[in-house]
């Protein structure tokens, strides 16, 4: 990643420069920060927000910072609390040098619009006592991740009471997505909820998100440019590398080494537009040389399995251990990235980072004018969202052109190394945290 691009990614604008808050003295560059991370998802969840927040906490602790986390018991993406954890009790634990407090919440077995809201609200309410106890600890920065946006009032309150700086990180515009996907309905309700969202966002000292389009949306919601930070999702490019020999999953699934594997791996939820995967496999069922592997968990998995009933070209995997991720991603000759058209600019799929780092081409359901489309156009093929025939045409083209797959895969790997390397991304984030923390008001 070039120096100019790094500066652009993590520039926090003129506010810090004008106030002097961002001018960190040389003697303070290596100072230890007290960082509170607050959000509903955390390790050991292996996908989505929990994966990234867990890796962030571990990385920051390894740099010598004092890191605390307030979160829920792991439940995602299966929407069931993991064995060994409780949804009814508070629990404290030590994890890779991080002090973690887990609080109760309600987890619906079948999440819908209203149930999701109640689920998020239950965590926001139950976590308040644990959050406010951090006033005695006096953190430098209170970092809260959305979803759940319902946690932002508590995070702001703690920051103001303790003199800390408040940082909001947006992985997903959950309010916009809920209305765009039809989980919530009504113009009057939307206007009211969005007004509250904008009011809260404008009160954070920093607001970060994972793509340029999502940053633009934050600015449109009234956040000053000087407070915006781009914090993209990352990947450990040293761990997830192009395989030089067939993946062990081929033998496990009894897929021959000369078959072309089209892989979908990740959360199986409403925003993914997974309906297209069943029809895609059906349209290409006559191609004995193309196999489909669908791996993951989530609310839509059972529906997808029923839609694929009777298809012999589809193989299924549960969510796999993180240590097998390189082998899993290396199983693919082609990565599949479906996405609902009405959520195109609301999210930047976190699974894309591993796909690119694995050095395999991607077929993504998105428009060319989206940020996802601009990335995938360099290292794969774009399909019409929710259009199985468009996906099938792209998969068939790549299946028949191994040299093209190799070329596009090399471009994917290069893009990941330049833009998504974990240590580079988090190193720049650490410096942005220092600039933010330098303005903390001590009581």
Buried (B, 14 or more C-beta within 10 A) or exposed (E): BEEEEBEEBBBBBEBBBEEEBBEBEEEEEEBEBBBBBBBBBBBEBBBBBBBBBBBBBBBBBEEEBBBBBBBBBBBBBBBEBEEEBEBEEEEEEEBBBBBBBBBBBBBBEEBEBEBBBBBBBBBBBBBBEBBBEBBEBBBBBBBBBBBBBBBBBBBBBBBEEBBBBBBBBBBBBBBBBBBBBEBBEEEEEBEEBBEEBBEBBBBBBBBBBBBBBBBBBBEEBEBEEBBBBBBBBBBBBEEBBBBEEBBBBBEEBEBEEEBBBBBBBBBBBBBBBBBBBBBBBBBBBEBEEBBBBBBBBBBBBEBBBEBBEEBEBBBBBEBBEBEEBBBBBBBBBBBBBBBBBBBBBBBBBBBBBBBBBBBBBBBBBBBEEBBBBBBBBEBBBBBBBBBBEBBBBBBBBBBEEEEEBBEBBBBBBBBBBEBBBBEBBBBBBBBBBBBBBBBBEEE
